[in-house]
Amino acid sequence: MDSTSIACWKRKINCFVRNSIAWHDISVVACTLTLMACASDGYRYSTQYPCNFTFYVSYHPTSILSRVLDNPGLYVWIEVQKKSGVNHLMVHPCNGDGDEDIALTTEIENSRLNYNSMGANGQLIVGCTPFGEWRAYDRQCPYCLENKSNLSFPLTWTKNGQSVECGKCNRVYNLSSGISDDGQRLVEYRVQTNGTVLQVHN
């Protein structure tokens, strides 16, 4: 092989190596961005307070909770109370409609499901933003949870029903973003539904 052919092959090899390194760098960057996205998504949802709430939409199709995720701008806060041995789901909508008291009388709802893991103090806010994004938050003020000595700091609806406020520290939290004016973030949980079952969980 003459010197010209050798030089040509060297150029080809160098070009191949450079391209391989460039593609490797692109792959590394893409992988890093994916991991960062996963990390930020994981950071958004709290695991500090155990949350595992299940509601059978198919058993209660006319309930406000069954319809809330299909109605942008509608939110409810929920809790479960035991009355005469029967679990009752209390539903309080943000739009001023009447509260609901849903008796959970089926065997799976009343005997097999555990409602003791519903966030910091057993009350959740569930709804759909005006942009069609599902949200589930703890009903307790995150600032007061972190800085006070007990777990009872429930948030209440503001007049427009699109935010909640704390009567203790007076912070107001936008329900679309989950953030207050000074940057405090509501304790957020994952919300999922398949049309038959609605779940809120860590």
C-alpha positions as CSV (number, residue, x, y, z in Angstrom):
1,M,0.0,0.0,0.0
2,D,1.5,3.4,-1.0
3,S,1.8,6.4,1.2
4,T,-1.2,8.1,-0.4
5,S,-3.5,5.2,0.4
6,I,-2.2,5.0,4.0
7,A,-2.9,8.7,4.5
8,C,-6.4,8.3,3.1
9,W,-7.1,5.4,5.4
10,K,-5.8,7.4,8.4
11,R,-8.2,10.3,7.5
12,K,-11.2,7.8,7.3
13,I,-10.3,6.3,10.7
14,N,-10.0,9.7,12.3
15,C,-13.3,10.8,10.9
16,F,-15.0,7.6,12.1
17,V,-13.6,8.1,15.6
18,R,-14.7,11.7,15.8
19,N,-18.2,10.8,14.6
20,S,-18.4,8.0,17.1
21,I,-17.4,10.3,19.9
22,A,-20.0,12.9,18.8
23,W,-22.8,10.3,18.7
24,H,-21.6,9.1,22.1
25,D,-21.8,12.6,23.5
26,I,-25.3,13.1,22.1
27,S,-26.4,9.8,23.6
28,V,-25.0,10.9,27.0
29,V,-26.8,14.2,26.8
30,A,-30.1,12.6,25.8
31,C,-29.7,10.1,28.7
32,T,-28.9,12.8,31.2
33,L,-32.0,14.9,30.1
34,T,-34.2,11.9,30.5
35,L,-32.9,11.2,33.9
36,M,-33.3,14.8,34.9
37,A,-36.9,14.8,33.7
38,C,-37.6,11.6,35.7
39,A,-36.0,13.1,38.8
40,S,-38.0,16.3,38.6
41,D,-41.2,14.3,38.1
42,G,-40.3,12.2,41.1
43,Y,-39.5,15.3,43.2
44,R,-42.9,16.7,42.5
45,Y,-44.8,13.9,44.2
46,S,-44.4,13.6,48.0
47,T,-43.6,10.4,49.9
48,Q,-43.4,12.1,53.3
49,Y,-47.0,11.3,54.2
50,P,-48.3,7.8,53.1
51,C,-51.2,8.2,50.6
52,N,-53.2,5.4,49.0
53,F,-56.8,6.3,48.3
54,T,-59.0,4.3,46.0
55,F,-62.5,5.3,44.8
56,Y,-64.7,3.0,42.6
57,V,-66.2,5.5,40.1
58,S,-68.3,2.7,38.5
59,Y,-70.2,2.2,41.8
60,H,-70.9,6.0,42.2
61,P,-71.2,7.4,38.6
62,T,-73.2,10.5,39.6
63,S,-70.9,11.6,42.4
64,I,-69.0,14.9,42.0
65,L,-65.8,12.9,42.6
66,S,-66.6,10.6,39.7
67,R,-66.9,13.7,37.4
68,V,-64.3,16.0,38.8
69,L,-61.4,15.0,36.5
70,D,-63.5,15.6,33.4
71,N,-64.4,19.2,34.5
72,P,-61.6,21.7,34.1
73,G,-61.5,24.2,37.0
74,L,-63.4,21.9,39.4
75,Y,-61.8,20.7,42.6
76,V,-63.1,18.9,45.7
77,W,-61.7,18.1,49.0
78,I,-62.4,14.7,50.4
79,E,-62.2,12.7,53.7
80,V,-63.6,9.4,54.9
81,Q,-65.6,9.1,58.1
82,K,-66.9,6.0,59.9
83,K,-70.6,6.2,60.8
84,S,-72.3,3.2,62.5
85,G,-69.7,0.9,61.1
86,V,-69.9,2.1,57.5
87,N,-67.3,4.2,55.7
88,H,-68.7,7.5,54.3
89,L,-66.9,9.6,51.8
90,M,-67.4,13.3,52.4
91,V,-67.0,15.4,49.3
92,H,-66.8,19.2,49.4
93,P,-66.7,20.9,46.0
94,C,-65.0,24.3,45.4
95,N,-67.9,25.7,43.3
96,G,-70.4,26.1,46.1
97,D,-72.5,23.1,45.2
98,G,-73.8,21.1,48.1
99,D,-71.5,18.7,49.9
100,E,-71.9,15.0,49.3
101,D,-72.1,12.2,51.8
102,I,-71.5,8.9,50.0
103,A,-72.0,5.7,51.9
104,L,-69.3,3.2,50.9
105,T,-71.4,0.1,51.4
106,T,-69.9,-2.5,49.1
107,E,-67.8,-5.2,50.6
108,I,-64.6,-4.0,48.9
109,E,-65.2,-0.3,49.9
110,N,-66.2,-1.0,53.5
111,S,-64.2,-4.0,54.5
112,R,-61.2,-4.4,52.2
113,L,-60.0,-0.9,51.5
114,N,-58.0,1.0,54.1
115,Y,-58.6,4.7,54.4
116,N,-56.0,5.4,57.1
117,S,-53.4,6.5,54.5
118,M,-54.7,9.7,53.1
119,G,-51.9,12.1,53.5
120,A,-50.9,14.2,56.5
121,N,-54.3,14.3,58.2
122,G,-56.7,12.2,56.1
123,Q,-57.9,14.9,53.8
124,L,-57.1,15.3,50.1
125,I,-57.9,17.9,47.3
126,V,-58.6,16.4,43.9
127,G,-59.4,18.2,40.7
128,C,-58.7,19.3,37.2
129,T,-57.0,22.5,36.3
130,P,-58.5,24.9,33.7
131,F,-55.9,23.5,31.3
132,G,-57.1,19.9,31.7
133,E,-54.3,18.7,34.0
134,W,-55.2,16.4,36.9
135,R,-54.1,17.4,40.4
136,A,-54.2,15.8,43.9
137,Y,-52.9,17.6,46.9
138,D,-52.8,17.2,50.7
139,R,-55.3,19.5,52.3
140,Q,-52.8,20.6,54.9
141,C,-50.7,23.7,54.6
142,P,-47.2,22.6,53.8
143,Y,-45.5,25.6,55.4
144,C,-47.4,25.1,58.7
145,L,-46.8,21.3,58.5
146,E,-43.1,22.0,58.4
147,N,-42.9,24.8,60.9
148,K,-45.6,24.1,63.5
149,S,-46.0,21.3,66.1
150,N,-49.1,19.4,64.9
151,L,-50.8,18.2,61.7
152,S,-54.0,20.2,61.8
153,F,-53.7,23.1,59.4
154,P,-56.5,22.5,56.8
155,L,-56.7,24.7,53.7
156,T,-60.0,26.3,52.7
157,W,-61.4,27.5,49.3
158,T,-60.9,31.1,48.3
159,K,-63.9,32.9,46.7
160,N,-63.0,31.8,43.1
161,G,-62.5,28.2,44.1
162,Q,-59.2,28.1,42.1
163,S,-57.0,28.5,45.1
164,V,-56.8,27.6,48.7
165,E,-55.7,29.5,51.8
166,C,-54.3,28.8,55.2
167,G,-56.1,30.4,58.1
168,K,-52.9,30.1,60.2
169,C,-50.2,31.6,58.0
170,N,-52.5,33.3,55.5
171,R,-50.7,31.8,52.5
172,V,-52.7,31.3,49.3
173,Y,-51.9,28.4,47.0
174,N,-52.9,28.4,43.3
175,L,-54.4,25.0,42.5
176,S,-53.2,24.9,38.9
177,S,-49.5,25.2,39.9
178,G,-49.7,24.1,43.6
179,I,-47.5,27.1,44.5
180,S,-48.0,30.1,46.8
181,D,-46.9,33.6,46.0
182,D,-43.8,33.1,48.1
183,G,-42.9,29.8,46.5
184,Q,-44.2,27.3,49.0
185,R,-45.4,24.1,47.2
186,L,-48.4,22.1,48.2
187,V,-47.8,18.5,49.1
188,E,-48.8,16.7,45.9
189,Y,-49.7,13.1,45.1
190,R,-50.2,11.2,41.9
191,V,-53.8,10.9,40.6
192,Q,-54.9,8.3,38.1
193,T,-58.1,6.9,36.7
194,N,-59.2,4.4,34.1
195,G,-62.8,5.4,34.1
196,T,-63.7,2.7,36.6
197,V,-61.4,3.4,39.5
198,L,-59.8,6.6,40.7
199,Q,-56.6,6.4,42.7
200,V,-54.6,9.0,44.6
201,H,-51.2,7.7,45.8
202,N,-47.5,8.4,46.5
